[in-house]
Amino acid sequence: MSGIPTRMVVHALVREDGTVAGGELYEVAGLLGMTDQQVRLCVKRLVSEGRFTAQGRGRRAVLRLAGAVEPEPGPGLPLVPEVEFVRHAYRQDRGLEPWDGLWHAFAFAVPESARAARDSLRDALTGLGAAPVQGGLYVTPNAIGPYVRAHAAELGLSEALSCLSTRDLTVGGTSDPRALAKRLWPLPEIAARYTELRALAEQPAGAAAAAAGTEADGAAAGLAHAVALAAAFSAAMLPDPLLPPELLPQPWPGATARAAASGAWARLEAAAPAPGPRLFRLYGEALA
């Protein structure tokens, strides 16, 4: 469970009333391999950034969200990936988003003087799952055109953007759709992340703490498992271009991992203490 940002743990434990109990925070963070010093420094930063206020100190403190009810955790993994993105993935898994055979290509030529805007458009394309083919040319089997054009308009790059849809795509002599997917996207790396997610989702809550020889009550162990599951889910989903099943090896680890994660969330929510963290509601809405 290493590699989880400490601030993500804090945000994951926010209750519906906007508070985080210090004792619960320190116990869960400890189960995730974090030291008390890490937690103290993280809390201090979040307070100095104006994201939280704190009443009391250490394990007796109560943190409270300052400002927005649903703030972004800041740098690092998001608490929950974009809801629309998650729902699309589960619709694909259920066979509700069949591929129409169209490839969508986007090309742009932006001068160095507008480098920041060019980089933002490139990041938007890759964030939406498009793969670079060559300089300034990106392709995807998903119909992301409206999102790309809207972002280009915001950046003032509408005139620099060209969009094309085709059923005839050849890259370096490769034209078979599955072969193209294998060539353009790092499928083995994506699959490996989902394999890790599935293993965690199928692991009993508290197993990691027991393996490390750490004592923990059932509630804290369940919450630690939920935070680790959220981190693993985000880590697997963020780099996934959500290619249609028709282009992926079968069985695809992403589908089985997401099914396992959905079942794990249901079990963890049922066992969570009351009042539980808003994390369960957020994932419930995303997986609905």
ABEGO torsion letter per residue (X at the ends): XBGBBAAAAAAAABBAAGBBBAAAAAAAAAAAGBBAAAAAAAAAAAAAAGABBBBEBEAABBBBBBEBABBBAEBEBBABBBAAAAAAAAAAAAGABBBAGBBBBBBBBBBAAAAAAAAAAAAAAAAAGBBBABBGBBBBABBAAAAAAAAAAAAGAAAABBBBBBABBBBGGBABAAAAAAAABBAAAAAAAAAAAAAAAABBBGAAAAAAGBBBBAAAAAAAAAAAAAAAAAAAAAABAGBBAAABBOBBAAAAAAAAAAAAAAAAAAABBOBBBAAAAAAAAAAX
